[in-house]
Amino acid sequence: MWTLLEKAHPIDEPGKNASLKHTLLITGRDGYAVALALGEIDPHYEGKQIIIAYEGGEPPASISSLRLVVPGDVHGGRSVRDVAKIELR
């Protein structure tokens, strides 16, 4: 997830640790949504390895066949299937 986020260059605000006040909201096609603090996935802080998973060898053309996996979460509480939207807030 962090690799995808870095490619988008989403945070260009001035100030110390500006990224820490932001979250990602990931929503599935069924409306299920979860939040991730950027500090959780930023390698300079927690550096949690969040996975955007897909089947097959090549990434799909549409995000709707993607699944968010948060290793270590109890009962997969922040697992989102059929990702429909990823928002930076």
Residue frames as qw, qx, qy, qz and C-alpha x, y, z in Angstrom:
[[0.000, 0.887, 0.461, 0.000, 0.00, 0.00, 0.00],
 [0.310, -0.779, 0.085, 0.539, 2.80, 2.44, 0.86],
 [0.409, -0.086, 0.591, 0.690, 4.37, 1.91, -2.57],
 [0.163, 0.645, 0.645, 0.375, 1.09, 2.85, -4.26],
 [0.203, -0.913, -0.289, 0.203, 0.70, 5.88, -2.04],
 [0.425, -0.554, 0.270, 0.663, 4.22, 7.13, -2.71],
 [0.359, 0.208, 0.635, 0.652, 3.66, 6.95, -6.47],
 [0.017, 0.806, 0.544, 0.234, 0.65, 9.25, -6.08],
 [0.327, 0.157, -0.218, 0.906, 2.68, 11.86, -4.11],
 [0.259, -0.718, -0.594, -0.254, -0.39, 12.74, -2.00],
 [0.462, -0.814, -0.219, 0.276, 1.19, 14.74, 0.82],
 [0.543, 0.377, 0.001, 0.750, 3.05, 17.90, -0.08],
 [0.316, -0.904, -0.195, -0.213, 2.01, 20.04, 2.88],
 [0.258, 0.586, -0.505, 0.578, 4.58, 21.97, 4.88],
 [0.599, -0.575, 0.269, -0.488, 5.19, 21.10, 8.49],
 [0.065, -0.394, 0.899, -0.177, 6.73, 18.43, 10.60],
 [0.170, 0.101, 0.975, -0.105, 5.19, 14.97, 10.11],
 [0.435, 0.180, -0.089, -0.878, 2.37, 16.36, 7.93],
 [0.502, 0.019, -0.771, -0.392, 1.38, 12.88, 6.77],
 [0.145, -0.093, -0.891, 0.420, 0.43, 11.81, 10.30],
 [0.339, 0.261, 0.392, -0.815, -2.80, 13.80, 10.25],
 [0.570, 0.261, -0.420, -0.656, -4.13, 11.86, 7.24],
 [0.611, -0.021, 0.766, -0.199, -5.98, 8.58, 6.86],
 [0.228, 0.095, -0.767, -0.592, -6.94, 6.29, 4.02],
 [0.648, 0.149, 0.476, -0.575, -10.56, 5.24, 3.73],
 [0.107, 0.162, -0.887, -0.420, -10.94, 2.04, 1.73],
 [0.639, 0.182, 0.334, -0.668, -14.48, 1.13, 0.67],
 [0.278, 0.021, 0.929, 0.243, -15.69, -2.13, -0.84],
 [0.225, -0.178, -0.610, -0.739, -18.40, -2.52, -3.45],
 [0.411, -0.510, -0.754, -0.052, -20.76, -3.69, -0.69],
 [0.232, -0.849, -0.080, -0.468, -20.27, -0.41, 1.23],
 [0.805, -0.505, -0.118, 0.287, -18.00, -1.88, 3.92],
 [0.322, 0.823, -0.209, 0.419, -15.32, 0.72, 4.72],
 [0.779, -0.461, -0.161, 0.394, -12.21, 0.76, 6.90],
 [0.085, 0.971, -0.184, 0.128, -9.69, 3.44, 7.82],
 [0.850, -0.057, -0.118, 0.510, -5.91, 3.23, 8.01],
 [0.212, -0.935, 0.093, 0.267, -3.80, 5.94, 9.58],
 [0.621, 0.714, -0.290, 0.143, -0.88, 6.91, 7.36],
 [0.212, -0.710, 0.619, -0.262, 1.40, 6.55, 10.39],
 [0.870, -0.122, 0.451, -0.160, 0.52, 2.84, 10.44],
 [0.879, 0.386, 0.225, 0.167, 1.89, 2.25, 6.96],
 [0.237, 0.915, -0.300, 0.130, 4.63, 4.90, 6.76],
 [0.873, 0.090, -0.355, 0.323, 7.98, 3.07, 7.00],
 [0.221, 0.475, -0.395, 0.755, 9.33, 5.92, 9.18],
 [0.528, -0.373, 0.334, -0.686, 6.73, 5.08, 11.85],
 [0.795, -0.131, 0.524, -0.278, 4.99, 1.70, 12.28],
 [0.177, 0.473, -0.748, -0.430, 5.68, 0.50, 8.73],
 [0.663, 0.124, 0.680, -0.288, 2.87, -2.06, 8.75],
 [0.044, -0.143, 0.792, 0.591, 2.78, -4.10, 5.54],
 [0.584, 0.416, 0.393, -0.576, -0.72, -3.52, 4.14],
 [0.297, -0.041, 0.834, 0.464, -1.49, -5.66, 1.10],
 [0.609, 0.436, -0.008, -0.662, -3.60, -4.93, -1.95],
 [0.437, -0.124, 0.878, 0.150, -4.15, -8.44, -3.29],
 [0.675, 0.436, -0.144, -0.577, -5.33, -9.71, -6.66],
 [0.841, 0.003, 0.538, 0.059, -5.39, -13.05, -8.47],
 [0.752, 0.618, 0.144, 0.180, -3.32, -13.82, -11.52],
 [0.723, -0.037, 0.054, 0.688, 0.01, -12.55, -12.77],
 [0.204, 0.337, 0.154, 0.906, -0.87, -9.03, -13.92],
 [0.094, 0.302, 0.488, -0.814, -2.64, -6.32, -11.90],
 [0.278, 0.606, 0.741, 0.084, -6.27, -6.00, -13.02],
 [0.167, 0.415, 0.294, 0.845, -7.49, -3.06, -15.09],
 [0.423, -0.662, -0.216, -0.580, -10.18, -2.28, -12.49],
 [0.032, -0.389, 0.691, -0.608, -9.73, -1.87, -8.74],
 [0.748, -0.214, 0.066, -0.625, -13.01, -3.70, -8.12],
 [0.937, 0.017, -0.347, -0.025, -11.29, -7.09, -8.17],
 [0.325, 0.469, -0.589, 0.572, -8.79, -6.05, -5.49],
 [0.712, -0.582, -0.392, -0.022, -8.79, -7.03, -1.82],
 [0.036, -0.749, 0.426, -0.506, -7.30, -5.11, 1.09],
 [0.857, -0.255, -0.420, 0.153, -5.52, -7.34, 3.61],
 [0.146, -0.801, 0.380, -0.440, -4.16, -6.04, 6.93],
 [0.726, 0.039, -0.654, 0.212, -1.94, -8.78, 8.35],
 [0.276, 0.044, -0.641, 0.715, -2.13, -9.09, 12.12],
 [0.446, -0.216, 0.058, -0.867, -5.63, -7.67, 12.52],
 [0.304, 0.041, 0.881, -0.360, -7.78, -9.86, 14.75],
 [0.501, 0.461, 0.705, -0.197, -10.45, -11.71, 12.76],
 [0.351, 0.252, 0.551, 0.714, -9.55, -9.81, 9.56],
 [0.027, 0.739, 0.507, -0.443, -11.59, -6.82, 10.73],
 [0.131, 0.759, -0.141, -0.622, -10.06, -4.46, 8.16],
 [0.334, -0.003, 0.809, 0.483, -10.10, -6.85, 5.23],
 [0.470, 0.559, 0.140, -0.669, -12.07, -5.32, 2.35],
 [0.507, 0.138, 0.767, 0.367, -13.04, -7.37, -0.69],
 [0.330, 0.659, 0.544, 0.401, -13.96, -5.92, -4.07],
 [0.273, -0.472, -0.122, 0.829, -12.32, -2.55, -3.36],
 [0.318, 0.781, 0.496, 0.205, -14.38, 0.19, -4.99],
 [0.107, 0.915, -0.024, 0.388, -12.64, 3.31, -3.70],
 [0.687, -0.263, -0.267, 0.622, -9.50, 4.43, -1.90],
 [0.019, 0.919, 0.139, 0.368, -9.64, 7.96, -0.49],
 [0.506, 0.040, -0.384, 0.772, -6.98, 10.03, 1.20],
 [0.288, -0.857, -0.345, -0.252, -8.42, 12.20, 3.95]]
